[in-house]
Amino acid sequence: MTKTNPICVALDTPELLRAVALAKMLHGHVGMMKIGMEFFYAHGTQGYEAIAATGMPIFLDLKLHDIPNTVAQGLKALLRLEPAITNIHATGGLDMMKAAREVVTGKTKLIAVTILTSLSNENIWAAGFDTRNTDQHALNLAKLTHEAGLDGVVCSPLDLAAIRTSLPRNFLTVVPGIRPADAASHDQKRVATPKAAIDAGADILVIGRAITGAADPAKAAADILLSLQ
Ligand code: C5P
């Protein structure tokens, strides 16, 4: 699926009817739908099932971050939904990621967030990470994720080149911070166009507001797909 259409649309809304309408509208125009905390915390598993009923693969983006046992047990509960992809934070550390990996059964791919695409170098420094080199920091976290046996990472388009050079090609890269050339960047700081991200080796492009905020979301998705050729 992602080979033919790498677009994963982020259904970021707390409104059930709006999310279902978007999912139906975008069916056939994107390859995957992403459910994040904004929607899942409002509508839980019932809301999830309503989107899954469209038949689209789902990336359940809840970014778990806690001690190893808590993450593993929380993840176990989420895996009953059988998402195509789900995720945790790589900064939870090697032991946490390994504990999470151990509870994954079935076809769900487990990936880890390296550094949020909304964080600039200064933000990361201010948060207490002892580095002014975000690229190196993201690569280190991607390597740790690989060492823990996870399937891939969520990373900025700007981190793709280093990850592709250092880790095997089958290590999945799911990439938010995607903005068509004429679109607003909103709160995202480490961004690239869809084509630049694919050319740098992205497997899946996570795109929210550039599609869901468009007057015609299906057309916006189709235009982005066309821009990749
Ligand atoms: O609207 P926009 O395209 O910025 O949406 C990006 C989506 O990707 C949001 O749902 C956000 O939670 C998610 N995401 C991100 N950066 C990460 C991981 C996930 O922006 N590192």
Boltz pocket constraint, residues with backbone or C-beta under 6 A from the ligand:
constraints:
  - pocket:
      binder: B
      contacts: [[A, 10], [A, 12], [A, 36], [A, 61], [A, 113], [A, 114], [A, 115], [A, 116], [A, 117], [A, 118], [A, 154], [A, 155], [A, 176], [A, 177], [A, 178], [A, 185], [A, 186], [A, 188], [A, 206], [A, 207], [A, 208], [A, 209], [A, 210]]
      max_distance: 6.0
